[in-house]
Amino acid sequence: MAALRLNDLKQYSDVLRAKDGSEIKVRFVERRDREELQSYIRSLSAGSRYNRFLGALSELPKTELERFIHVGEAGRFTVVATMVVDGFEMIVGEARYAFHADTSSVEFGLSIDDRWQGHGIGKALLKNLECRAASFGAERIFGDTLRSNTTMIGLARKSGYAFTNGAGDWKLVRFEKEILVKPQDIPCASWRLAAASRLAATSSLAV
Ligand SMILES: CC(C)(COP(=O)(O)OP(=O)(O)OC[C@H]1O[C@@H](n2cnc3c(N)ncnc32)[C@H](O)[C@@H]1OP(=O)(O)O)[C@@H](O)C(=O)NCCC(=O)NCCS
């Protein structure tokens, strides 16, 4: 399988819609976002941070923040969901995902600003992550969440995920979904394009 090159990936950003039609941009995090990303994490409620990071923290430790903003390092990617408010782009959500080539799967975690939860942004971002996973040629996408996180469990159920004990910790539940979509049918134009360019690279390697 030919890998997607990071420089090619960086050109992709997507526009999603909240339930009320508000426009949300999803793009890879950039180094210039370092401080704003940290402020976003700090501004989450303690409960949202606990659910997102599966433990108590008030902000991202420095080393973790550096990992977050180095997109593509160790096959891990961070995206931010942003909205323009009074002419300023502000972060209203984030997600981090990793492509595991050995198991042909993508693992992810995500969060939405407390003020924007319940507006359909998590659902739209999850669909976008599924497109990204499909563009890698992944066969499966999954995440782990606390058994007490009824919101994430509700979102995963509604989005067609199955639940397993695969997380290896009794406090956690794994939700996972098979990716059955063909590259040409990926329902996000930019990731359909990324998949096409990955396949073109594969076929040019084959001759
Ligand atoms: C979990 C989270 C990402 C969901 O995002 P969101 O934008 O609030 O969710 P949406 O508005 O898109 O809701 C999508 C679906 O989730 C379910 N859902 C949402 N809120 C729910 C709640 N309080 N209880 C149960 N199900 C809920 C519903 O099925 C909903 O669909 P519907 O509105 O059509 O009924 C968000 O609440 C969050 O960031 N929580 C804190 C961090 C976290 O828990 N991350 C998950 C770790 S993997």
The ligand as a MOL file (V3000), in Angstrom:
LIG
                    3D

  0  0  0     0  0            999 V3000
M  V30 BEGIN CTAB
M  V30 COUNTS 48 50 0 0 0
M  V30 BEGIN ATOM
M  V30 1 C -18.5950 13.2540 22.8740 0
M  V30 2 C -18.6090 14.5180 22.0380 0
M  V30 3 C -17.3930 14.5410 21.1180 0
M  V30 4 C -19.8950 14.5560 21.1910 0
M  V30 5 O -19.8860 15.6900 20.3800 0
M  V30 6 P -21.1800 16.6160 20.2000 0
M  V30 7 O -20.8660 17.6410 19.1830 0
M  V30 8 O -21.6070 17.0900 21.5280 0
M  V30 9 O -22.2440 15.5510 19.6680 0
M  V30 10 P -23.3760 15.8200 18.5750 0
M  V30 11 O -24.1050 17.0700 18.8950 0
M  V30 12 O -22.7800 15.6910 17.2440 0
M  V30 13 O -24.3420 14.5950 18.8800 0
M  V30 14 C -24.3380 13.4600 18.0620 0
M  V30 15 C -25.1380 12.3620 18.7100 0
M  V30 16 O -24.5510 11.9540 19.9510 0
M  V30 17 C -25.5730 11.5530 20.8340 0
M  V30 18 N -25.5630 12.4260 21.9850 0
M  V30 19 C -25.2170 13.7240 22.0420 0
M  V30 20 N -25.3180 14.1840 23.3020 0
M  V30 21 C -25.7360 13.1070 24.0550 0
M  V30 22 C -25.9980 12.9210 25.4360 0
M  V30 23 N -25.8450 13.9170 26.3040 0
M  V30 24 N -26.3600 11.6710 25.8410 0
M  V30 25 C -26.4880 10.6630 24.9550 0
M  V30 26 N -26.2450 10.7870 23.6370 0
M  V30 27 C -25.8830 11.9990 23.2020 0
M  V30 28 C -26.8730 11.6930 20.1230 0
M  V30 29 O -27.1730 10.4650 19.5090 0
M  V30 30 C -26.5560 12.7440 19.0760 0
M  V30 31 O -27.3300 12.6650 17.9370 0
M  V30 32 P -28.7170 13.5190 17.8460 0
M  V30 33 O -28.3800 14.9100 18.2780 0
M  V30 34 O -29.0410 13.4290 16.3930 0
M  V30 35 O -29.6510 12.8360 18.7630 0
M  V30 36 C -18.6110 15.8050 22.9320 0
M  V30 37 O -19.7010 15.7340 23.8040 0
M  V30 38 C -17.3380 15.9900 23.7340 0
M  V30 39 O -16.4090 16.6310 23.2660 0
M  V30 40 N -17.2570 15.4420 24.9810 0
M  V30 41 C -16.0660 15.5900 25.8060 0
M  V30 42 C -14.8620 14.8240 25.2820 0
M  V30 43 C -15.2170 13.3800 24.9980 0
M  V30 44 O -15.9830 12.7310 25.6870 0
M  V30 45 N -14.5720 12.8340 23.9560 0
M  V30 46 C -14.7430 11.4540 23.5520 0
M  V30 47 C -13.4890 10.6720 23.8590 0
M  V30 48 S -13.2020 9.4750 22.5940 0
M  V30 END ATOM
M  V30 BEGIN BOND
M  V30 1 1 1 2
M  V30 2 1 2 3
M  V30 3 1 2 4
M  V30 4 1 2 36
M  V30 5 1 4 5
M  V30 6 1 5 6
M  V30 7 2 6 7
M  V30 8 1 6 8
M  V30 9 1 6 9
M  V30 10 1 9 10
M  V30 11 2 10 11
M  V30 12 1 10 12
M  V30 13 1 10 13
M  V30 14 1 13 14
M  V30 15 1 14 15
M  V30 16 1 15 16
M  V30 17 1 15 30
M  V30 18 1 16 17
M  V30 19 1 17 18
M  V30 20 1 17 28
M  V30 21 1 18 19
M  V30 22 1 18 27
M  V30 23 2 19 20
M  V30 24 1 20 21
M  V30 25 1 21 22
M  V30 26 2 21 27
M  V30 27 1 22 23
M  V30 28 2 22 24
M  V30 29 1 24 25
M  V30 30 2 25 26
M  V30 31 1 26 27
M  V30 32 1 28 29
M  V30 33 1 28 30
M  V30 34 1 30 31
M  V30 35 1 31 32
M  V30 36 2 32 33
M  V30 37 1 32 34
M  V30 38 1 32 35
M  V30 39 1 36 37
M  V30 40 1 36 38
M  V30 41 2 38 39
M  V30 42 1 38 40
M  V30 43 1 40 41
M  V30 44 1 41 42
M  V30 45 1 42 43
M  V30 46 2 43 44
M  V30 47 1 43 45
M  V30 48 1 45 46
M  V30 49 1 46 47
M  V30 50 1 47 48
M  V30 END BOND
M  V30 END CTAB
M  END
